[in-house]
Amino acid sequence: MSAILSLAWQSLMNRKGSVLLTLLAVALSVALFLGVDKARTGAREGFGNTISGTELIVGAPTGSVNLLLYSVFRMGSATAEISWPTYQEIATRPDIDWAVPISLGDSHRGFRVMGTTPEYFDRYKFGRNQDLVIAQGEPFDDLFDAVIGADVARELGYSINSPMVLSHGLGQADFGSSHENRPFRVVGILAPTGTPVDQTVHVSLEAITAIHVGWETGAKNPLADSISEETVRSFDLTPKTVTAILVGLKRKGTILTTRREINTNKGEPLMAIIPSQALAELWSVTAIAERALLAVSIFVIAVGVVSILTSILTSLNERRREMSILRAVGARRSHIFTLLVLEAGLVGLLGALLGVLLIHVLLAVIGPLVSAHYGISLIGTGPGLIDLYTLLAVTGAALVAGAIPAWMAFRRSLADGLSLRL
Amino acid sequence: MAEPVVSVSNLRFAWMPGNEVLDISDFQLRAGERLFLRGASGSGKSTLLGIIAGVLEADSGEVIVLGQDLATLKPAVRDRLRADHLGVIFQMFNLVPYLSVIGNVTLPLRFSPKRRAAISGSEDDEARRLLSRLGLTDETLLARRVSDLSVGQQQRVAAARALIGGPEIVIADEPTSALDADARDQFIDLLSEEARRTGAALLFVSHDAGLATHFDRAVDLGEINRAGVSA
């Protein structure tokens, strides 16, 4: 067997060019399949890791996926807000342990700004109930204090006491839409979490109200700049609305009842969602596309394996001579069969190995890009069982495919006799 | 008279039914003899060699190689018999293109523990020794790809391969037809001398009756083959 294996290896080395191309075809197909699978599971784990400990998210009525996306993942934007009195009603419900309001809608150089209360830093949890950690500084205290996520600090080069100007809306700051008359100061920087928190600028709810003094119509009032900081500080800055409320319950058992009661609220219409349920809903939508992608990539692997078969089949005619030489020096027909099957298997194994290597290099490169772009770290994309299974499956398929040319050579070696009659 | 190592009687073979290629009542190769078998191309020489080598099966009759009746042996046992006791040289394209010169010479040893055991030193040294006896000593020559060797050199490598491990029978199927006259005579002399030295019986097949003088005995296939088909 080892004699045949070394023959197979030497034979492949002799046809390096075409073997390399076949290897590449297999490698790319394997990388595609693993890439699709890892992106899928990585994104799920990453999203699932973003929020924990929050039992309900309450917002204005919209799609539950939409509410989850804009309140937690900072994707898209709210269509409507909740009034402050309604927030107070929710917060004082007897079945609720805590309620943290958040207010979105402004940005700072591409990073979203979120108004909230200092309680947010204690209540918001991610991963397996991990707390947010303020790596440097402290939570905001003054009206114009800001606590920034790790990515914000890193990318903008901010440190404690850096000044920052927020802009209205979500675009980059452009002329006439910035809140440059209300500059903020960085007082805290959060430790990295691998969630959208890293890309968020946190300020107090009052600050959000303050920077919008003079913006009541939605655009900047020409007189807005004439209102001094001292005057602003003297105003009643209690927010009129908030975007959403993160809610923790006293007892988990009441979650469905509480949700129903909020959803059927008599006053302002509201919507409460369970984060994990909304995520599941999101995945059920994407699952169709995922399955289609997986199916396509499995077919691509099949094409890769067929290319192994093709390359061996086309080489078979010119190797007839070689086969009869091997027979003449004592090779059994089963040796000829084994030789060709092993060649196919080797190409499959090496191609799949190369593919696994390729996708891990690729993930190591694009992982940080995805995280920088969406704030979601792909999780669980390291080498795993799926790589091993794919490797085994592709090698197995290649061995099976190799059996076809091997059988042809096996049959032929009988008809050819000792010397091929040229 | 020496014992026959190959004994053929009442052999019949047809590639297709009704189109008989071989019908030989009696043919023998004796131990250590150097036998010239003459036959025109298409006379069934290669087919006969294929049957003796155990790659083809006779339709009827008896083929006894080293005391074993091939018809009673399983294909795998015949293959083992060939691996252990037979060396084969073809007309041309004798070498496996992806193996080195030495790798080609030692190839039979991969399939025959018996021939491997018959070598006292290392396999590569034995290959070099045989090659140098056949006039291939140049190390740069041995390092070349086999496809870069001249036909005469390739045939000598094939001869070394047929002889390595001391098989009892060496079969050569038109090994000199691609060589010019000088190279041909030199090749035959080297081959028969090596065969004599190792004690192998040499069955040399050619269409060229002029070569018969190099051998102990000559047989004309046309005379012993009653089928006489030119297929």
Boltz contact constraints between the chains, C-beta under 6 A:
constraints:
  - contact:
      token1: [A, 3]
      token2: [B, 110]
      max_distance: 6.0
  - contact:
      token1: [A, 10]
      token2: [B, 98]
      max_distance: 6.0
  - contact:
      token1: [A, 11]
      token2: [B, 98]
      max_distance: 6.0
  - contact:
      token1: [A, 14]
      token2: [B, 98]
      max_distance: 6.0
  - contact:
      token1: [A, 321]
      token2: [B, 93]
      max_distance: 6.0
  - contact:
      token1: [A, 322]
      token2: [B, 96]
      max_distance: 6.0
  - contact:
      token1: [A, 325]
      token2: [B, 96]
      max_distance: 6.0
  - contact:
      token1: [A, 327]
      token2: [B, 55]
      max_distance: 6.0
  - contact:
      token1: [A, 328]
      token2: [B, 88]
      max_distance: 6.0
  - contact:
      token1: [A, 329]
      token2: [B, 107]
      max_distance: 6.0
  - contact:
      token1: [A, 329]
      token2: [B, 108]
      max_distance: 6.0
  - contact:
      token1: [A, 330]
      token2: [B, 82]
      max_distance: 6.0
  - contact:
      token1: [A, 330]
      token2: [B, 83]
      max_distance: 6.0
  - contact:
      token1: [A, 330]
      token2: [B, 108]
      max_distance: 6.0
  - contact:
      token1: [A, 330]
      token2: [B, 111]
      max_distance: 6.0
  - contact:
      token1: [A, 330]
      token2: [B, 112]
      max_distance: 6.0
  - contact:
      token1: [A, 331]
      token2: [B, 111]
      max_distance: 6.0
  - contact:
      token1: [A, 332]
      token2: [B, 76]
      max_distance: 6.0
  - contact:
      token1: [A, 332]
      token2: [B, 79]
      max_distance: 6.0
  - contact:
      token1: [A, 417]
      token2: [B, 50]
      max_distance: 6.0
  - contact:
      token1: [A, 417]
      token2: [B, 55]
      max_distance: 6.0
  - contact:
      token1: [A, 417]
      token2: [B, 56]
      max_distance: 6.0
  - contact:
      token1: [A, 418]
      token2: [B, 49]
      max_distance: 6.0
  - contact:
      token1: [A, 418]
      token2: [B, 50]
      max_distance: 6.0
  - contact:
      token1: [A, 418]
      token2: [B, 53]
      max_distance: 6.0
  - contact:
      token1: [A, 418]
      token2: [B, 55]
      max_distance: 6.0
  - contact:
      token1: [A, 419]
      token2: [B, 46]
      max_distance: 6.0
  - contact:
      token1: [A, 419]
      token2: [B, 90]
      max_distance: 6.0
  - contact:
      token1: [A, 419]
      token2: [B, 173]
      max_distance: 6.0
